[in-house]
Amino acid sequence: MTLSNPIKALVGLMTLLVVLFPHALFALWGLVVFPMFMGGSSADYPFQRFEMVFALAFPLMCFFTLTMYALTAFYVTHAIKNQGASDVVRIVTLLAIFFFPYLGMPFYYIVFILMPKTPSWALKPQPTSP
């Protein structure tokens, strides 16, 4: 299954979002919580900044969840239609996409979508003719 370059770029950006968003969310949480513990300026109501950040972060988390589901459906469909890949590699990458999506999605994207030619170790072995 071959994809056009704009679709490859879109899938790559969405995969990058899936990898980086949790780190950005954790950093944002740290920037909000750390000053509260250090006795910031709003000692009378310490969760004031937290409510403001939550109003921004909640819609982003909803979008992130929808993106994860969409990418999971895309990668599963792509792996099923990718008949040239080794069955073992497809099964292992699909399990990685389900259980470790932050590692499995970028791996599958790099090996089967981004590279112009799939590496030989990821392809089905070709039968030798006598």
Residue pairs with C-beta under 8 A, 6 or more apart in sequence:
1 78
1 81
1 82
3 11
3 113
8 113
8 114
11 71
11 74
11 109
11 113
12 109
12 113
12 114
14 67
14 70
14 71
15 71
15 105
15 106
15 109
16 106
17 64
17 67
18 64
18 67
18 68
18 71
18 101
18 102
18 105
19 102
19 105
19 106
21 60
21 64
22 102
25 57
25 60
25 61
28 53
28 57
29 53
32 49
32 50
32 53
33 50
35 49
36 46
36 47
36 49
36 50
40 46
40 49
42 48
42 49
68 101
71 101
71 105
72 97
72 98
72 101
75 94
75 97
75 104
75 105
75 108
76 94
76 97
78 108
78 112
78 113
79 85
79 90
79 93
79 94
79 97
79 108
79 112
82 90
82 112
84 118
84 123
84 124
85 112
85 118
85 122
85 123
85 124
86 121
86 122
86 123
86 124
86 125
87 124
89 121
89 122
93 104
93 107
93 108
93 111
93 112
94 104
95 104
96 103
96 104
96 107
96 108
97 104
97 105
97 108
98 104
111 118
111 119
111 122
112 118
112 122
